[in-house]
């Protein structure tokens, strides 16, 4: 198999008429994409609209046969794809970015229906996609001459692994997949996208769009149930798995990959702490902290999960925080006035109902929200009231566990060493932040937080140029940045004896 692109400025990129990329149907037909062909399966399933709890369209339930066909097609495409120059692969990715942007009018409503995100949340995820691709392709892994003497030369280079699989979580069903595939394809791998069973629709459509851009077998998508992931992780011809999801499932993925020594990247849960110092400007800080805590109804691995506020400003902060959270409007994905949507799926909704109930039964102080919805209330969607918990014990579930929902604890602190000990007293280590006017002190504290990313006077800022990953049980390896590119390659040393 071979393929080439018509070259412009050293790459295969030529901007095309957006109409040539546009799909006609975002409502009814959802198919696997195998070797650039849209395929269905004997068995299908439906996810539900979290705003209404009503079923959405039918999607395929892939089998071992579908997995084998997709892996075989990806293997066949790999030699020619890796042989292209990086600039030519960049050209395909640029055209893909154009194609996604040409279809945003169709992708937007679909993303809202499957995730429950209100229009602002949908717009945020969609607006980032083309930019993510365009930023990723600026990264380059160049060969490095490590030694070059009269007798020998040593070169360090990075070569693609082969067939890659991206297992994507349900909270950002397009954005998470785009980051994985853009890096994998740029360095010369082929890629199979497995979306979450809870939110498969936009991913299938994005790869259907990709079938109009990429050569056969380079980018494919398989929809399925919970048993599809193990079929992919166990496949002997898959070279790498990149997984985003829960810690429990990540451990299973890692164990499955061990059997064939697959490369693996795991981006798992977080219990991010924000430390608010006594000199923080509350008028500026409170809205930011609340926004970063409740973004996407708290369903973000990097959302602030614990807020440690210095005791000298705690009462003032708490009051201002509650008043700001009261401004959040909870509503359906179709309501433009909504700030927060529903919880995305019934599994997470029921976990959170249990947590809300435990907070209530434990007698903790809840200055806002806290109501446990009746079990039958999900007939109208998986909605929960934004809730604030006032200074709960450190060993309570709301502090010790990642809640992944719109319920946030505020906690007092007085001693710097003590608050760092408490912030680090977790098996997770994804992100953390420190908020203070004293930048030198804030950075010093931030550097002692045990997490993969730390921020000063902000949170949740990430970019494709900077590596992102977790410490402890928050993950293995990194996404993005040059280190993320290296994670999709094998290191190779080339020795040349000159005499």
Helices and strands as residue ranges (DSSP letters): G 18-21, E 32-34, E 37-39, E 44-49, E 54-60, H 64-83, H 86-102, H 104-115, H 119-136, E 144-148, E 152-160, E 163-167, H 175-186, E 190-194, H 201-210, E 219-222, H 227-233, E 240-244, H 247-258, E 263-267, E 272-276, H 282-294, G 295-298, E 304-310, H 314-325, H 346-361, E 365-368, G 375-380, E 387-390, H 397-400, E 407-413, H 416-423, E 428-429, E 431-435, H 439-446, E 453-456, E 468-469, E 471-472, E 475-476, E 478-479, H 481-486, E 489-497
